[in-house]
Amino acid sequence: MTAIDVVNLALIELGDRTINALSEDNKRAKTMNAIYVGTRDEVLRLCPWTFARTRLSISADASNPLWGYGNRYALPADFLYMISVENLEDYTIEDGYIHANSTSGVADTSLNVKYIKRVTDMSKADSLFVQALAAKLAFKACDRITQSNTKKDQLRFDYEQVALEAKRLNGQETTPYFFKEDEWITEMD
């Protein structure tokens, strides 16, 4: 599976002809070329896809945040979505960095993170992710390629259904994560 294969699935959903490259000089290729990368990253961020999860130990940056936190850690270049930070509940992501305090149980030197990475090789992607991405591409390209509101409504429905099924099945492939209730929640009862 390649990016072109995914794009062609979307074009087939639109009832249009397929392409050989995103660089072709036609409306279909130009439209898909304009929306592919952003849409791929958008669908990757929708849920913690098992194929896109990764772990990394990030070294502390030489500079500290101006205020509020004692350390900062540069986000990886392929970062899309934070799943968790090991042994740390108090952190924030700002301007390409994770800001945290070493007093939160984290060493000043490194931070262990689990996150969703940008996956560009579609041969590594889950088949339901590919279907969700193709459906989203078809939905986004519909106005420009077909000018059909009826078709766009159907594509929206199709995308929502495949995305729901993909998220449901993806969620069954891992141990559930239970969020700890803090005082603010427990005192409201």
N, C-alpha and C positions, 0 to 999 in steps of 0.2 A: 504494500500500500504506500502510495506517495501522495504528495500534496495535489498533484494533477488528478490522481484517482479520486480524491475527496471532492475536488472541484467538479469533476465530471459527474460524480453522483448527484451533486447539487444541480448541475445543468440538466441532467436527465429528469430530476424531479420537476424542473421548470418546463419540461417538454421541449428542450432546445438541443442543439447539436453539441457534441463534446469538442474539446480542444486538445492540442498536443503540448502547448506550453503557455504559461501565464504571460509571456512576452509577445504573443501573437498580436497582430494589429487588427483586432476586431472588438466589437462591443462586449461580447461574452468574456473574453480574456481580460480586457482592460477593467471591466467591472470586478471580476473575481480577484484580479491582482490588487486592486485597490482595497478590498475588504478582507482578504484571506488572513493575513497575519493578525490583525486586531480581533477578528472573529475567533480564530483558533485560540488566542490567549484568553478571550472572554469565556469561551466554553471550558477551557482548562480551569479557570477560576471558580466555576460554578459549584464544584464539589471536590473533595479530596480524592481524586482519581487514584486508584492504587498504582497504575502504571507510571504516574507522574510524581509519586512521592519519593522524596530522597532525604537523607540525613547528612548533616555537615557540622563540623566543629569550626566555628568562626573565631579568629583571633581578634582581640580588642584593638581598636583603632588608636593611633598615636595621639589624636585629639580627643578631648572629653566634650560632652555637651556643654553649652553655655550655662545651663542651670537645670535643676530638677532631677538629674540622674548623674551618676558618677562615671559611667563608661558608655562608649558607643562602639558598635560593631557594624561594619559595612555589610549590606545585604549582598548575597551572591548575584552575579550577572544574570543568571537564569531564574531568579526568584519571581514567583507570581503570587503566592498566597501562603501565609504562615499557618501551620497546623499546630505546632507547639514548640516551646522552649523548655528544655530539660531543667527541672528543679527551679523553675522561675514562673511566678504568676504576675509580678509587677514589671511590665516593660511596655514600651510604645515603639511604633515604627514611624519614623519621620524622615523625610528627605533622603531616602536611600540608606538609612541606618536603623539599627535596633538600639534603643537607649535603655539601659538597665543599671541597677546598683549592685555592686559586689556584695553588699550586706544582705541581698536577697538570696544568698546561698550560691552565688555564682562567683567563680574565680575571676580575677581581673584579666587573666590571660586569654580565656576562650569561653565560648558559649556554644552549647550543643543545640542545634535546631532541627526540626522536621518541617519540611515545607513542600509545596507544589512547585515543581520546576517547569520551565518552558520546554516543551517537547516539540522538536521540529521534524523528527524522523517519524512519519506516520506508520512505519512498519512496527514500531514499538507501542503504538496506541491500541487501546481496547477497541474491539469491533463496535461496541455500542457508543463509545465516544465518537468514533468515525461517523456513525450514522447521525448522531446528534449534531456534530459539526457540519456535515453535509446539509442537514435540514435547516440549520441556522443560516448557512450561506445562501441556500435557496430562498429563504424568507427575506433576507436582507437585499438580495439581488432582484427580487421579483418586480418591484416598481420599474426599475431601469430596463429589465429584459422583457417582461411580458406586459406591463401596464395593466394588469388585471387585479382588481381588488378582491374578486372572488377567489382567485388562485392564491393571493397573499393570505387571505383568511384561512384557507385550507392548509397552507404551509405553516402558519402560526400554530394551528392545532396539531399538525403532524410533529412539529418541533417540540411542543410542550409534552406530547405523549412519549416520544422517544427519549427526551431528556429525563422525564420522570422515571421511566423504566430503567434507564441507564444508571441514574442515581440510586434507585432502589437496589439494584443488583450489586452495584459497586459498594454500597453500604453493608452488604452481607459478607463481604470479603475481609472484614477486619473486626477486631474486638471493639465493642461500643466504647465510646469515651463519655464518661460521666463528669459533668461540670460540678465543681465544689460550690455549694451554696455559701455565700458569705453572710455576715451579720445583718446586712441591710435586708436581705431576702428573708432570713429566718426570724427576724424580729417583727416582720410585718404580719405574721400569723396570729 
